[in-house]
């Protein structure tokens, strides 16, 4: 089968279409014929070597983590999936390779695809929705009347965070770019600030949680935006941010891997319309190299970039 892969860490120029054979499904594993795969910043960060201490030194490595498709084979001990099921999920980052015609994945990293969603919509869910779940449900503990500020409320993670918070009865304020204001307002965010309005939104009262999806807020001053007992939630930790944040119990980290067990609940919420994936670009797999490179370079689209097979 064909997949997008690379032989060393580096920039987009090292990606290529390569041949790869999947082994038979082992215990607890499921082989899925991929119908759509969503592009995440995490994918090119892995290729660049950001996680090389944990991802191993064996090459070539496949690219891609989030996907949706049809089950082709199941290994021993897998009771909740069978051949022909439509599923979506995410690949362990040590075994990335969802930008491929087929993928082998742990059954625990899969959920049934809601019939209301297309394969492209389902593929756009895992990393973004799992991250949002950990931040809003687990860390912020969104509840009726809670006040939550989301920096980057228009991005993939931010949009799901808004939807989850509002579904739990929380009041959401946020910062976004000018082109996204109408969509963010329609989603229920109020008030809405620009990224340069930090002097303004830090004076608009305090919050039960501040969720920085972009890694652009200064951790220290952001603590001043919190109510007593409020938390600052970070998904872009740098050594400096963590050093500053770890001095306070109000600093919380949120990673997608913490939310893998929530995939069935995410599927249910997507099926009933509480979570609404947004597709900005759906391109054929044959264009994968250029689409990944363009997305990595900052090509602006409103919604997820998805590869269709």
N, C-alpha and C positions, 0 to 999 in steps of 0.2 A: 504494500500500500504506500501511498504518497503522504508525506507530512512536511511541515515547515520545521527545519532543524538548523543547528549550528555546531561547528567543530571547536570553537573557542569562545571565550567571553569577549564582547565588544559591541560595536554599533550595528545599525540595521544592515550595513553592507555585508555582514557575514552570514545573513540568513540565506537559505536556499531550500528548494524542494528536493527532498531525499527519499530514498526507499527505506522502508522499515517493516520488519515482521514482528507481529505481536505473538507472544507465547500463548498456549492454551490457558483458559481461565483457571486460576488456582482457587484454593479454598477462600471463600469470602469475596471473590472477585466477580466482576461482570464485564463482558465485552460489549461495547456499544458502537453501532454504526452511526457516525456523526452526521447530523443533518444541518446543524448550525453551531458556530462557536463565536463567543463574544470576546472582544479585545479589551484587556484591562492594562493599566499602567504597570501592574505587578508583572505582567508577561515580559515586557522589555527590561524591567529592572532585574529580573532573573537572568536574562540573556547578557545584560551588561556586567553581571557578576556581583550584584548587591548581596546575594545570599550564598556566595560560593563556599563559605565555610560550612554550610549545612547541606548544600545540594549535591556535593560530591564532585569528583574530578573526571568521571567517566564521560566521554564524548563518543559520538554526537549526542546532543540533547535535543529533545523536541520542545517546541514552543506551544503555549496556550494552556489555559486552565479551565475555563468555563465552557460548557457545551450542552447540547440537547440532541437526542437521537433515539434510535430504536435498539432494544436489546437483541444481540445476536447469539450470545451464549452466557451461561451462568456456571460458576464453579460450585464446589461442594459447600454445603452449609448455607447456601443462599436460598431463603424461603419466601422472601417478599417480592422478588422479581422473577419474571419468566420471559422466555424468548417472545419477541413481538411487542413487549411493553414499550410505550413511549415514555422516556425518562429525561431528566436533566440533572446536572450535577457539576462537580468540580474535581479536578485531578490533584492529588497530593503534589506539592511543589517539587518534591524530590523526583517525581515521575512525570513532570509536565509533558504535554504532547497532545493537547486537544485540537490544535490546528492540524488535523489529520483526518483521513477517511474513516478511521476507527480508533477507539481508545479503550484501554483496559483500566478499570477503576474499582476501588473498594466499594462494596455494596453500601457501606455506611456513608459514602459520599454522594449517594443518589437519592432522588425522590421521583415519584410518578409525575409526569407532566400533566398539568391541568388541561383538559380538553379545550377549554376556552382560549388557551394561548397557542400561538404559533411556535414553531421550533425556535425561531429567532428571538421571540419574546422570552421564552423559557430560558434560553442560553444566557440572556442578559441578567438573570436574577442572582446566581449564587454569590459571588464575592461581594458585590455591592449590597445586596439585601442582607447577607449574613453579617457584614460589617455594621450596617445600620441597625440590625437587631441587637447586636451586642452593645452598641453605644446607647441606643434609646431605651430598650427594654431592660437589659441587664445592668448597665452602668447608670443611666439617668433615671431609671425606674419611672418612666412616663406614666402619668396618672391624671385623672380629672383635676383641672385647675393648676397643674404644674406649668411653670414658665421655662421654656427651653429656647436658647439662642443657637442657631446653626450657621456657622461660617462656611459658605459654599453650598447654600441650600438648593442650588440649581444643578449640581453635578449628579453623577450616577448614585453615589452613596448618599449625598445630601437630599436628593429627591425622595429616596426610599425612607430616609430618616424623618422627613417632614410627614410623609404618609403614615408611618408607624406612630409618630408622636400624636398627630391629630386623631388617629383612630382610637387612641387611648384617652382622649379628652384633654390633652395638653394644649396650651397656647404656645404657638411658635412664632418667634421673630427670627430674622436672618439677614445675612449679607450675600449679595450676588452681583453679577455684572449687569450693566444697563440693558443688554439685549434679552436678558432672562426675566426682567421684572414682571411682565404680563403673565408669563407662565407660573411664576412663583406666587404672584398675587392670587391667581386662579386656584392654586393648590391650597390656599388658606393661610399663607404666611403674612403676618402683620405685627409690627411695622417691618418695612423692607429698607435696608440700607445698602449703600455702595461700599466697596471694599476700602475706599479712602475715607469713609465716614467714622473711623474708629473713635474720634473724639466725641462723636454724637451718640453712637450706640452704647458706649460705656457709661453714658449719663442717663440712659432711659430706664432706670430702675435695675433691680437685680434679678437673677435667674436661679432656678434650681439646678440647671445644667447649661454649660457652654460646650458645644460640640464643634471642634475645629476640624473640618474634613480636609482642609488645604494645607495645614501646617504653617500658616502665615500669621497667626495671632501670637503675640508675646505672652508667654505663660504667666509671668508675674502679674502684669496689669490685668490680665483676664481673671485672676482670682478676685479682683475687686468687683467684678460683675456678678459674683456669686452670693446667694443667700447663705446664712449660716447652715452648714451641712450640705451646701451645693457642691457639684463636682465639675471639673474641667476634663473633657474627654479628648484624647489625642490618638490619631491613627497614623501620624507621621513622626514618630519619635526620632530625634537626633540625640547624640550624646549630651549636647548642651541643654536641650529641652528636657530630657529625662533627669539630668542632674538638678535642674531648677525645680522640676515638678516633684521629684521623689522626696524633696524636703517637706512636702505637704501631703497629707492623706487625701486631699481633694483632687489630686492628679490621678487620672485613671486611663489606662490603655485599653484599646478595643481593636481586636484583630479578627479577620474573617474566620480563621481556623477555630476560634472560640465558639462559632455559631454553626458549625457543620451539622450538629445534631438537630438544629432547628429547620433544616431543609423541608421536612414534611409540613411543618406549620407555615413556612414561607409559601409553599405550594398551595396550601389551603387559602391563604390570604390573597395570593395572586388569582386564584380561581374565582374568588367571590368579589374581586375588584378593589379590595383594600390596597393592595400593592399593584401599581400600574407601570409596567416596563415601558420605556420610551426608546424606540429605534430611530437613530439618526441617519444611519447608512447601512444598507444590506448589499454586500458585494459578493461576487462569486469567489469560491476558493482559489480559482486560478489567478485572481488579483491579490492574493494574500500578502505577498511581499511588499507591494507598493502601498496597500491600504495600511498595513502595520507601520511602515515607515512614515507615511503621512500623519497618522494618528500620533505617533511618537514625536513627530516634529511640531505638534501643536495645532494640526488642522482642526478648525472649529466646526463642530456639528452639534445640533441640539438632540442629544440622545446617544445611545450606544452605537458603536461600529461593530457590525456582525458579519462574519463570513458564512455564506450559505453553500451547502454541498449538494 
